[in-house]
């Protein structure tokens, strides 16, 4: 099985949305902050993560921005 290499070395940086009838995967964006902030108190989400749950919208925004920057 062979694969075709990207046209340029940076093609993998092009943001894609992958979607079907069950799931939608899209790049993290600051527009996700309000919805993510609504679930920060769900303990199970943070149980196995190496960070503490953010407190409030400002901390969620900082966490999302850090992920985007990385």
N, C-alpha and C positions, 0 to 999 in steps of 0.2 A: 504494500500500500504506500503510495507516495502522496505528498502534499505539495501544494503550490506555495512557494514562498511569497511573502507580501511584496507588493510592487515597490515599496520603499521600506527602509528599516523602521519608519515611524508609523506605518499604517495601523499597527496595533493600538495606537493612541486615539484613533477615531472613535468617538463614543457611539455605541450601538445600543439599540433597544431590541431585546429578544422577547418575543411574545407569542403565546398560543392561547388556546381556549381556557387553560388552567392557570397560567402564570405569566407575569410580566417582569422582566429583569431590565433595569435601566441604571445608568450611572448615577451615583449619589450626587445630589445637588442641594443647594441651600433652600430651594423650594420645598424640600422634604422636611425641613426643620419643624414646622408647626405640628405635623402629624406624628413625627418621632417624639416630640416633647410630650405628647399625650400619653405615651406608653412608658415613660421613664420609671414609673413606680411599679412596673411589673417585675417582681423579684426574679422570676425564672429567666428573663432575658439576660440578666447580668450575672447570674450565678457562676458561670464558667468563664466569664471574660476577665482579662487581667487588669481591668479598670473599674473604678467605682461608677455607679450610675450618676449621670449628670443631674444636677438639680436646677430645674428651670430652663426656660427657652434660651437664655444667654449661654449657658454651659453646653446645651445641645448644639447651638450654632457653632460654638468654638470647636466642639468635637467633630462635627461635620466638616467644618472648614479645614481642620487638621487632616482629616481623611482625604479631602479633595487635594490639598497641597502635597500630600505624600504621593 
